[in-house]
Amino acid sequence: MNNDLAVLPSHDNLDKEIYIEQPEGFKLPRKENKVWRLCKALYSLKQAGLSWWYTMTKSMLALGFKRCKSDAGVYYYHDKKTKALVIAIVYVDDVCFIGTKGSLLLNELKQKFMARWECRDLGETTEFLGMYISHDRKNRKIFIDQCEYLEKVLARFNVATNPTHTLLPSEFSFKPNEKQCDPKFHQKYQQLVGSLMYLMIGSRPDIGFAVVKLAQQMANPSNDHYRVGLHLCRYLLVTRRYWLVYNGLSNESLVVYSDSDWGQDHEHRKSTTGYFTMLAQEITSWLSCKQKSVALSSTEAEYMVLSDCSCQLVWTSNLLCEIGFDIPVPHLVGISSVTLKIGLFHLLVTDCFMCRVVIVGRYKYKWLRRNLLRVCNEFPLLFYILLTQHTSIVITLDHSSGAPTQCKKKGPNILTSDITMSEMQ
């Protein structure tokens, strides 16, 4: 069930002294040099968001909800008698209540919330934060898409012809623009990348790598970069009917796939991190980004990916367990070369793997990542799976002109080439 709050964050009381100049048209005669003290939060105020969150949290706690420590925008309610669970997700003025369909507890809590806040009852959740949600209750499946938003993006940038099946042009290399771009063109490029990034964050993990590469040129883009962005739009023209499909009957536990591309950045020679989390046979979170430091070997690049991926997996596990879901030990699948397999084995078993790096800061950085993996391995939080073949992760979603389809076993496109998942150890 979905609610849209009509009350604004400006209704919240401030707990700190904040003063503003008298606005034009409201200055008091012979007191123009005096200032006003704010009693309520304003939208442009830095403290407005925090003040709004405090007010919402007090309201939810009064209704009997508990705030999730892993995510400040998630609240949950456990009924001690019936063991029923109700989850509330709050994002600014959008609130989504999740529970068993037809649950009396769900309706009761929602009515109490509406009695406290001026809001609209939007009924069953079909749209939340720009993502459309549909159900197949018979087969226990949930579909999430942004097809309507994608159509608006394609129409805005006049992409209606020349569809393509590739994310990026073949043999194209992103190079920095040596000339200063025009301000109008700069704004147009930012609008294109921003529109694509909203798609990528919401429901399109397959374009993650391409969008990140385009975003890295945001400071000073060139015409070539803009043409690559339009090429990606033509790919979306072909795949505009792609959906995320979550299968409730699968009962599949939390699984994370990770990989890296060593020295992929031609300018700074930094490696690329890529991983995605799967639950109920579909992707729930994903990341493709440039690593913060230069890896001296492919093993080190894979090693940094595994540490970042472990943090995401532990956080996801803590979130689900805190709400009340009983999940088995999650699996972290490191798609790597034989070098990583040997190196990580020594890393997790012995203390002799760490090479003595002269730069103290870098040594400390690697030492922290090393101990993170050791802690995750010692406690029953993660179960590592290393693939013996050198492969890369690619997200390939199934496509049809009719009903939404589920992701293939190969699963999502974050880096390059194909995925081979045989010979797991």
N, C-alpha and C positions, 0 to 999 in steps of 0.2 A: 504494500500500500504506500502511496506517495502523497506527500503534503507540500504545499508551497506557502511559506510564511509571508504574510503581508507586512509584519512589523519590521522595522529597519534597525540596523545596528546603532543608529543615532539615539535609540530609546534607552541605551545602557548608561548607567551611572558610572562616572569616573571615580577611581579610588586614589588618584593623584592630582596634585595641583598643576593645572595647565592653563596658560593665559594666552589670549589672542588680542590683536589690535582691533579697535572698533571698526566694523565694516562701513563702507561708504553708504551714506544715507541714513545711518543710525548713530552718528556721532553726537554726543551730548554737548550742548553749548557751554563754552568756557571750560570744558573737560576733555578736549580733544587729545590730550597727552596721556590720558588714563587708558587702562586696558581692561578687558573683560576676563573673568574666570569662567572656564567651561565647566558646566555641571553634567552635560551629556556628551557622549562620544559622537564625533562627526566622521563621515566617510573618508575624508582626506587625512584623518588623524592616524598616526602610526600605531597608537594604542587602541584603535577602534576594533581591530580583529581580535585582540586578546580580551578586551572588555566584553565583546560579544560572546566569545567562547566561555568566559567565566559565568556569564548570565545563563547561557544554555546549559552548562554543566550543572549549575545549582538547580535548574528546573528539572532536569532529567533525574538527578539524585533524589529530588523530592517525590518523584513518581515511582521510585523504587529501583531505577536502573543503576547499573554500575558502569563506571567509565573504564574503557579498555586501556590498559597501560601501554600496550604495543601500538595503538593508534588512537590519537586524541579525538578523532571524529566518530568513533564507534562506541556505542553503548549497548549493554545487553541486560536482559531481565530473566532470571530463573525463578520459576514458580516452585516452591518447596513441596507442595502437595502433589501437583500433577506432573512435575518435572518438565513442564513446557518451557520452551525457549523463545524469546522475542528479541530481535536485534534491531537497533535503530542506527542508521547511518546519517550523519548530519554534515552537510557541506554548505556553509554560509546560510542561505535561506531555503535550501532544499533538504527535505527530510524524507527518508525512506524507511518504512517499518517492514521487517521481514519476520515471517512466522508461518505456522501451518495454516493452510487455507480454511476459512470458516472458524478459526480459533476464537473462542469467546474472550480469552485473555488478550489476544491481539487487538480486537475491537475495543475492549475496555481501556487498554492503555492508550490507544489512539484517541479515544474520546476524551480522556483525561488530559492528554497533551493539547488537544484542540480547545479545551476549556481554559487552559492557561495562556495559549497564544492565539492571536488573530491569524488564521491561515485558511487556505482552501483545501478541501478534500478532493484529490484527483483520482481517487479510486485505486484500482489495481495498477501496479507500476508497469507502464509500457514504455516510458522514456525517462531517463535519468542522466543529467549532465551531458545531453546531446547524444546519448547512446540509446538506441531502441532495443527493447527487450520483449521477446515473445516466448511462448511455452508450448511444449508438446507434453501435456500431463500424462497421457497414456503411456508414452515411452520414456517419461521422466527426463526430458531434455530441455535445455534453456538455450535460446539463440540471442546473440548480441551483435548488432551491426550499426553502421553509420552510413547506410546507403543514401539516405535523403540528403545528408550533409555533403557527401561526396558528389552528388549530382549538382549541388549548388557550386561547389568548388570548380568542377569541370566547366560549368556554364560561365562562371566568373572569368576564367582564363581562356575561354573560347577553345576548349579542347573537345572536338567532336569527331575527328577523323584521324586516319593513320594510327590505328591501335598497334601496340607492340607487346610482346610477351617477355621482354627483358626489363629488369629494373633500371639498369644503366646502359649507355651505349658501349658496345664492345671496344676494348682497348682504350677507353677514355681514362685519362689520368687527371686528377684534380691538382691544378697548379695555382698558386696565388696570383692575383691580378697585380701587375706592376704599375698600372695606371690608376689614377683616382677615378672612381665611378661617378656618374651623374647622380645628384640627390634624388631626383624623381625616379630614376631607374633603381636606385638603392632601395627606396620605399616599396617599389613594385616587387622587387626580389624578396624583401622581407615579408611582404604579404603572402607571396607564393609559398615560401618555406614555412611560415607560421600556419597556413592552412593545412599543409601536408603534415606538419608536426602534430597538430590536433588529431588528425586521423591516426597517426602512428601511435600516439599515446593511448587512444581510446580502444581501438579494435583492430588495428592493422600492424601486427608485429612483422609481417613480411617485408615492409618497406623501411624497417628500422635503420638498417645500415645505410641505405641511400639517403634518407632524410638527414641523418647525422652528418654525412659527408657534405651535403648541401649547406647545413647549418654552420659548419666550420668555415665557410666562405662568406658568412653574413657581414663581416666588417667591411669588406671591399670586394663585392662580387663582379664578375665579368659577364659578357654576353654568352660565353660558352657555358658558364655555370647556370645561367637562366635557361638555356636550351636543354641542359640536362634535367632541370626541374620540370620542363614541359614534357620531356621524354618520360619521366616518371608518371606524369599525369596521364599520358597515353597508355602506360601500363595499367594504371588504375581504371582507365576506360574499359579495358578487357576484363578486369577482375572486380568490377564494381558490385558484383553479387556475392562477394566473399563474406562469410559470416564466421563468428566464433560459436562453436557448438559444444555445450557441456553435457555429458552423458551421466545422469545420475545413477543408472543401473550398472555402470562399470565398476563402481566401488574401488576405483584405482587410487592408490596413495599418492603422496606428494613426491614428484620426481623433478629433478633439475638437470638440464644438459648445459655444458659449458665448453667453450673452445676459444682459441685466440689465433690471431694472424700476426706472426712475428715480423716486426719492422715494416708494417704495411704502409705507414705514412712516409712518403718520399721526401718530405721537407725536413722533418725532425727525426725520422726513423723510430717513432714510437709505435708500439704494437696496438692491436685492436682487441678489445674485450667483447665477448658475446656470450650471453647465456639466456635461458628462458625457463620458467617454472611451469609445470603441468600438474593439473588436478582435474579429476573426472575426464581424463582423455582430452584435455584442451589446455591451451596456454592461459595462465592467469597473470603472469608478469614477465617482462622481458627487458633486455638492455643490450645496446650496442654502442660502444664509445671508445675513444682513444685513451690509452693508459696514461697515467700521470707522469711516469718516469720511463726512461729508455731501458728496455730489457736487453741484457748482454747475450742471452741465448733463448732459444725457443722454450727450453725448460722453465726458465725464469718467467717468460711471458705467460705460459700455461699456469704456472704456480700462482701468479698474481690474480689470474682469472678465478682460480679455485678458491682463493681466500675471499674475494669479493662475492663470489657465488655462495660461499658458505654463510656469509653474513646475511644475505637475502633469504636463504633457506631457513636459517635459525629464526630470523624474524617472522617469517611466514608460519613456521611451526608454533612459535610462541603465541602468535595472534590466534590461531585456530584452537590451540589448547586452552588459552585463557577464556575464550568464549564458551568453551565446553565441548568441543568436538574431540572425540577419541580417535586420533590418527596414528597409524603405525610409524615406525622409524622411516623418515624420508630418505630417498636415494639421490645421491649426487653422481651424475654420470660425466666423467671427464673424457671428452673425445680428444685423444692425444696421440702423439707419436710414441715409439718405443723409448725414446730418450726421456720423455716425461714419466713414463711408467717406471723406468729404473730410478730416475731422480727422485720421484715422489716416494718411492718405496724406502729409499735411504732417508728421505726427509722425515717420514712418519715413524720410522723404526729406530734410527740412530741419531746421534748428536753430531756426526762428523760431516754431514752433507753441506753445511753452510760454508761457503768459501770466504776467506778473509778479505773483505773489500777495504781498500785503503780509505775511502771516503767514509767518515764516521756516520754521517746522516743516512747514507744509503744502506750501510750495514744495519743500522738501527731499524730502518724501514723494513728490510728483508727479515730481520730477526722477529719483529712484531708479527708479520704475516706468517712466519714459520710457526710461532707459538699458537696463533689462532687456529691453524689447521691441526696442530697437535691436540689442542683442547677439544675441538670438534670431533676428533677421531677417538679420544679417550672416553668421552661421555656418549651415551646412546642417543645422539642427536642426528648424526649423519651416517650414511653407509656409502662408501665410495665404490664406484665402478669405473674401471679404466678399460678403454677399448684399445686393442693391440694394433689396429690399423690406423694409419695417419689419415684422418678425415676432417671434414669441416661441416658446420651446421648450416642447413638451408631450410627455410620455412617455405613449404610448398602447399598451398591450400587448394582443396578440390573446388571445382567450379561447375555450375550448371545454370541454365537460364531460368530454371523454375525454383523449386524449393531450396532452402539453404542446405549446404552440405558440410560434412565434418572434415576436419583436418586429416591429411593422410598420415600414415605411420611415420613417414619421414619427418613430418612436423616442421615447424616454421623456418624463414629465410633471414638469418641475421648476418651470416658472413658470406662465404663463397663456396662453390663446388657442391658435391653431393655428400650425403651422409650414409655411411655403412655401419650398421649396428650389429654385425655378427661378431662372434668370438669375444663375448664379454667375460670378464674375469671379476 
